[in-house]
Amino acid sequence: MSAAPVRVVIAGGGTAGWMAAAAIARAMGRTVEVVLVESEAIGTVGVGESTIPPLVTYNRLLGINEAEFMAATAATFKLGILFEGWKTADSRYFHSFGITGRDHWAAGFQHYWLNGLTRGHDRPYDDYCTELVAALQGKFAHLPGDATNYAYQLDSARYARFLRTMAERDGVTRIEGRIAQVELDAETGDIAALRLDGGRRATGDLFLDCTGFRALLIEGALHAGYDDWTHWLPCDAAIALQTESVGPPLPYTRATAHDAGWQWRIPLQHRVGNGIVYCSRYLDRDAAFDRLTGNVEGAVLTEPNFLRFTTGARRRQWYRNCVAIGLSGGFMEPLESTSIHLIQRAVLRLIRLFPQGRISPADVTEFNDQQRQDMEQIRDFLILHYNVTDRRDSPFWRQCANMDVPETLAQKIGLFRQTGRVFRRNEELFGENSWVQVMMGQGIVPERHHPLAAKLTDDELDRLLSTLRRQVIDTVATMPPHGDYVARYCPADRS
């Protein structure tokens, strides 16, 4: 006889709750019974609108039609992030999702480009990346063989509604109600039920905490602990608002640094998402709001959403019979658009380690180790943007430039600075080209390159670089404007 279905109770909706509900119901089928508890009276953070390429894979795993999803979420395509003012106040560079040039198995393309500089080649590293050149020209197309590396800029509230419809079709039960109490089993210490206003109870075997910063289950009831990383990532506040679109949507997100943090701009089909991230030690809320509203384009459509946060990670993201998903498990500021990705990683990892009957302590340990490693690697990549900089024009930037960084990051920076090499470990999220683009964009010029690059004769290197650059030029020339492509492929309801 088959075992009884595992009853999964998800506390909280929003992007995290419905991403979890849709994936678990679709993947696990009749082996689970999924219940999601949420209250319409409780708002969601709802600012995770810029994503990274793994979400494309996530949607495909769930069998989601891309054009339907993009139309439902008013999404646009995203080829990367334009960073302005990070190295110096007037600098800019682009972190693209594409591959730059062509790597040798023993040495990345940056080594050949660096060697070319010593032989008189002066074309920017950016010229050898199709996605980067296309982004700055405002173009986009799906290339044959899935050759385009891209993500989405989307309305996260609409994404949650889209996933809710899908999840409910797959049998997920939604309960409207506010959680009044988390009941613990007196003998085991596990969560036994969620008691809702009015006395209703939602009992379960496995509970997912998708209650956001409140972390009602994993911290409020179970006290799993939290590691504060604000000594490395000092921004602790944000303000978000939406504005009217004033032009065609660009296929990239903008991250513009200011003297106490940075500001984002995310173009969707029907509006633009804007926000400012700042350190409250150096900028107060009113001044931050004035700065944000003074740097937006188009009429303001919404009331501002004021957020306070502590960057860091829950010490145990799976504790007893509770798994933290999304902001309840920790917070990485949105600089590299990793919020939705961390939800995705946690959900897919939980499905891979899904309990059969009794929860395995070995599964719990593995889940927590992998989640921690994900967050520490993302943490290091974010710290890189703040610490490797020539800016000394404000107390905020002087603090960032002078802080001690984690040894894992110091080793990566030192290796690249001396040799031009980057090594990834254990399914690390950001690829070699991402580290190269950001480290060089922030001002690191490697002292040496791999000796393989010197193996090419001058003529061979000339042919390699000119051929790669011509391929980029020719490919981008065939692409239509991004706005035109979106309007044909996935037009959204503007209401």
CORRAGI-V901840 format. One line per field, one symbol per residue. psi: psi as a letter, one per 20 degrees, with the letter a starting at -180 (. if undefined). A space follows every 10 residues. Layout:
psi=???
//
This chain:
psi=qqqqqpoppp oqdaggghgg ggggggghci iqoppppqpi iprrgkjmip arhhhggghh hjkppghggh ghjkqrqpia poppjggrhj rqrporirpp bpqqhiprhh hhgghhhiji pjpqhhijog hggggijkqq qpqqklipor bqorohghgg hghgggghhj jpppppqpoh qopqphghir phrpprpiiq poqrhpppok jbhhlhghgh hiliqpppki ihnipjqqpq rqrqpjrqpq lrqpooqaik crqqpopahi appqqpproi hiprgghggg gghikrprqp hrqqopqqro paqphoiopc kppppbhhir ppqjgkljgh ghggggghgg ghkpqocqpp hhggggghgg gggghhgggg hghghhhnqi pkjqhghhgg hiqprqhhgh gggggghhij qppqplkpgp rghggggggh hijpoqhrrp hhhihqrggg ggggghgghh ggghghhiqr qghggghhgl pqoi.
//
